[in-house]
Amino acid sequence: MIDKLEYLIALARERHFGRAAEACGVTQPTLSAGIKQLEDTLGVLLVQRGSRFMGFTPEGERTLEWARRIVADSRAMRQDIDALKRGLAGPLRIAAIPTALPMVAALTTPFRARHPDVRFTVISRTSIEILNHLENLEIDAGLTYLDNEPLGRVNTVPLYRERYRLVTAADAKYGDRESVTWAEVAELQLALLTPDMQNRRIVDNLLAAAGASHKPTLESNSMIVLFTHVRTGLWSSVMPAMLADSLGLTSTVRSIPILEPDISHSIGLVVPHREPTTPITAALVAEARRIAPKLEQATVTDPAIAAMQ
């Protein structure tokens, strides 16, 4: 039964029978037969079939909710029993929004010091993708915004406040300033994240609130791409303060606080809202709570932020 529920979850994730079968490590006929057996057991049609996957029936959607819960509990049980035998071990999958990637090491490094047998996989995803991956059991935890767009049924641990900087060449317009306004930022040739990124939607809203219209001349889903273009001196960008500082600013590139208004958003850990949770996830939440005061203090004592207060 667990295998058949796994097939259903994979189909919901992939939206394609062949890709779902490949993800489960079985043939497509095996996956289709498993879902058909599940339908026979429950006495309802779960999948709308045609020449391709066409979605789930209402009964299929409800079964999918139960499948996610049952499979998650099954995995948690196996991990819990295994942890009793040999301590915490195995994989831990984390997805982070691009602006939070430099902060992941602040969580994984002390965690691994306490649990050396845990192996990490860290991937970059949009905030929406992180929530979808959590729901489909593809990741164990995410680092994302907590207070800007709806999160759904997840448990959260706030870690730090994201504040925004103009990252620009020292000899560019406003490059010699100690602070700038959002209206002034809109005057520059901007390189920004792509619109599917929540950071970009935040920046767009702040620029619009300042009464400024803008159209970036370069978009990318990579902060490294944005930063390398800023280094040419032809572009400027808006980046979180902690990220900008982690990129290795030089005498030719400055990170300038953006005021009027001075806005910040909460970044934190999100994990599935399930009880009992897996031992590894519980340990990760505990570690996040331990490091949160240090991360938050680091943003408050940032020299540029302190100078504004």
C-alpha positions in Angstrom: 0.0 0.0 0.0 2.8 2.4 0.8 4.4 1.8 -2.6 1.1 2.6 -4.3 0.7 5.8 -2.3 4.2 6.8 -3.3 3.2 6.3 -7.0 0.3 8.6 -6.5 2.5 11.3 -4.9 5.0 11.0 -7.7 2.2 11.4 -10.3 1.0 14.5 -8.6 4.6 15.9 -8.6 5.5 15.0 -12.2 2.1 15.3 -13.9 3.2 12.6 -16.3 3.0 8.8 -16.0 6.4 8.1 -17.6 8.3 10.7 -15.5 6.5 9.5 -12.3 7.5 5.9 -13.0 11.1 6.9 -13.6 11.1 8.9 -10.3 9.8 5.8 -8.5 12.3 3.5 -10.2 9.6 1.3 -11.8 8.2 0.8 -15.3 5.2 2.8 -16.5 3.0 -0.3 -16.6 4.0 -1.1 -13.0 3.1 2.4 -11.9 -0.2 2.4 -13.8 -1.1 -1.0 -12.4 -0.3 0.1 -8.9 -2.6 3.1 -9.1 -5.3 0.9 -10.6 -5.0 -1.5 -7.7 -5.3 1.4 -5.3 -8.5 2.5 -7.1 -9.9 -1.0 -6.9 -9.1 -1.1 -3.2 -10.8 2.2 -2.5 -13.6 1.6 -5.0 -13.3 5.0 -6.7 -11.6 6.5 -9.7 -8.6 8.5 -8.7 -7.0 9.7 -12.0 -8.6 11.2 -15.0 -7.2 9.1 -17.8 -6.7 10.0 -21.5 -3.9 9.8 -23.9 -1.9 11.7 -21.2 -2.3 12.6 -17.5 -5.3 14.9 -17.2 -5.5 15.4 -13.5 -7.1 13.9 -10.4 -10.7 13.3 -9.7 -12.1 14.9 -6.5 -11.7 11.5 -4.8 -8.1 11.4 -6.1 -7.3 14.8 -4.6 -8.6 13.8 -1.2 -6.7 10.4 -1.5 -3.6 12.4 -2.4 -3.9 14.4 0.9 -4.0 11.1 2.8 -1.2 9.6 0.8 1.1 12.5 1.7 0.3 12.1 5.4 0.6 8.3 5.4 3.9 8.2 3.5 5.4 11.0 5.6 4.4 9.1 8.8 5.8 5.9 7.4 9.1 7.6 6.6 9.2 9.3 10.0 8.6 5.9 11.7 11.4 4.2 9.9 13.8 7.1 10.6 12.7 7.2 14.2 13.4 3.5 14.7 16.7 3.8 12.9 17.8 6.7 15.0 17.2 4.6 18.1 19.7 2.0 16.8 22.5 4.3 15.5 21.7 7.9 16.2 20.8 10.5 13.5 22.0 9.5 10.1 21.1 9.7 6.5 20.1 12.4 4.0 18.7 15.9 4.9 17.3 17.8 1.9 17.1 21.6 2.1 15.8 24.1 -0.4 16.5 27.8 -0.1 15.5 30.9 -1.9 18.5 32.4 -3.8 18.9 35.3 -1.4 19.2 33.0 1.6 21.7 30.5 0.1 24.8 32.2 1.8 23.0 31.7 5.2 22.5 28.0 4.8 26.0 27.2 6.1 25.2 29.0 9.4 22.6 26.2 9.9 24.3 23.1 8.4 27.7 23.6 9.9 26.7 23.5 13.6 24.1 20.8 12.8 26.8 18.5 11.3 29.0 19.1 14.3 26.3 17.6 16.5 25.3 14.9 14.0 28.2 14.0 11.8 26.4 11.1 10.1 23.9 13.3 8.4 24.4 14.1 4.7 23.1 17.3 3.2 21.6 18.2 -0.2 21.0 22.0 -0.7 19.2 23.3 -3.7 18.1 26.7 -4.8 14.4 27.2 -5.5 11.7 29.9 -5.5 9.5 30.4 -2.5 6.6 28.8 -4.3 8.6 25.8 -5.4 9.9 25.3 -1.8 6.3 25.0 -0.5 5.4 22.6 -3.3 8.5 20.4 -2.6 7.6 20.2 1.0 4.0 19.2 0.2 5.2 16.5 -2.2 7.8 15.2 0.3 10.7 16.1 -2.0 12.6 18.1 0.6 12.7 18.0 4.4 13.0 21.7 5.1 13.2 25.1 3.3 14.7 28.6 3.9 12.2 31.2 2.7 10.2 34.4 3.5 7.9 34.0 6.4 5.8 37.2 6.4 5.2 38.4 2.8 3.1 35.8 1.0 0.9 32.9 2.3 2.8 29.8 3.5 0.1 27.3 4.1 0.4 24.5 6.7 4.0 24.6 7.7 5.9 25.1 11.0 8.3 28.0 11.0 11.4 29.2 12.8 12.3 32.9 12.2 16.1 33.3 11.7 16.8 36.9 10.7 15.4 40.0 9.0 16.3 40.7 5.3 17.2 44.3 4.7 17.9 45.8 1.3 20.9 47.5 -0.2 21.8 49.2 -3.5 24.8 47.3 -4.8 26.6 49.5 -7.4 30.0 50.7 -8.6 31.7 53.2 -6.4 32.0 55.6 -9.4 28.4 55.1 -10.6 25.5 57.5 -9.9 24.8 57.6 -6.2 27.9 55.3 -5.7 29.4 57.8 -3.2 26.3 58.1 -1.1 25.8 56.8 2.5 22.2 55.9 1.8 19.7 56.2 -1.1 15.9 56.2 -1.5 13.8 53.7 -3.4 12.9 56.5 -5.9 16.6 57.1 -6.6 17.2 53.4 -7.1 14.6 53.4 -9.8 16.6 55.9 -11.8 19.5 53.4 -12.3 20.1 50.7 -14.9 19.0 47.7 -12.8 19.9 44.0 -12.9 17.3 42.2 -10.8 16.1 38.7 -10.1 13.4 37.2 -12.4 9.7 37.9 -11.6 9.1 34.3 -10.3 11.3 35.2 -7.3 9.6 36.6 -4.3 12.6 39.0 -3.7 11.8 40.5 -7.1 8.2 40.9 -6.2 9.2 42.7 -3.0 11.5 45.0 -4.8 8.9 45.8 -7.4 6.4 46.6 -4.7 8.8 48.9 -2.9 9.7 50.8 -6.0 6.0 51.1 -6.9 5.2 52.4 -3.4 7.9 55.1 -3.9 6.0 56.2 -7.0 8.8 55.1 -9.3 8.4 53.2 -12.5 11.3 51.0 -13.6 12.1 48.3 -16.1 15.3 46.3 -15.4 17.6 45.9 -18.3 18.9 42.5 -17.1 17.1 39.7 -15.2 18.5 36.4 -13.9 17.6 33.8 -11.3 21.2 33.8 -10.1 22.6 36.3 -7.7 26.1 35.6 -8.9 25.0 36.6 -12.5 23.6 39.9 -11.0 26.8 40.6 -9.0 29.1 40.0 -11.9 27.2 42.4 -14.0 27.3 45.0 -11.2 31.1 44.6 -11.2 31.2 45.8 -14.8 30.1 49.2 -13.6 27.2 49.3 -16.1 24.5 47.9 -13.8 23.3 48.3 -10.3 21.2 45.8 -8.3 19.1 45.5 -5.1 20.3 42.7 -2.8 19.7 41.7 0.8 22.4 43.3 3.1 23.8 39.9 4.4 24.0 38.5 0.8 25.7 41.6 -0.5 28.3 41.5 2.2 28.9 37.7 1.6 29.8 38.3 -2.1 33.1 39.9 -1.4 32.7 43.6 -1.9 35.7 45.5 -3.2 36.8 49.1 -3.2 35.1 49.4 -6.6 31.7 48.0 -5.6 29.6 49.4 -2.7 26.6 48.2 -0.7 24.5 51.2 0.2 21.4 51.1 2.6 18.1 51.9 0.9 15.9 54.1 3.1 12.5 55.8 2.8 11.2 53.4 3.8 13.6 51.1 5.6 11.8 47.8 5.0 12.7 44.3 6.2 11.2 40.9 5.8 11.6 37.8 8.0 13.6 34.8 6.6 13.3 31.5 8.4 13.1 27.8 8.3 9.9 26.0 7.2 9.2 22.3 7.8 6.1 20.2 7.2 3.3 20.7 9.8 3.2 17.0 11.0 3.3 15.3 14.3 5.3 13.3 15.1 8.0 14.8 12.8 11.1 12.9 11.7 14.1 13.0 14.2 16.3 14.7 11.7 13.7 17.4 11.0 13.2 17.9 14.8 16.9 18.2 15.3 17.1 20.8 12.5 14.4 22.9 14.0 16.2 22.7 17.4 19.4 23.9 15.7 17.6 26.7 13.9 16.2 27.9 17.2 19.7 27.9 18.7 21.3 30.0 15.9 18.4 32.4 15.4 19.4 34.9 18.1 23.0 35.1 16.6 21.8 35.6 13.1 19.3 38.3 14.1 21.9 40.0 16.2 24.2 40.0 13.2 21.7 42.0 11.2 21.0 44.4 14.0 24.7 45.1 14.6 25.6 45.5 10.9 27.7 48.7 10.8 25.6 50.3 8.1 22.3 49.4 9.9 23.7 50.6 13.2 24.7 53.9 11.6 21.1 54.5 10.6 19.7 54.0 14.1 
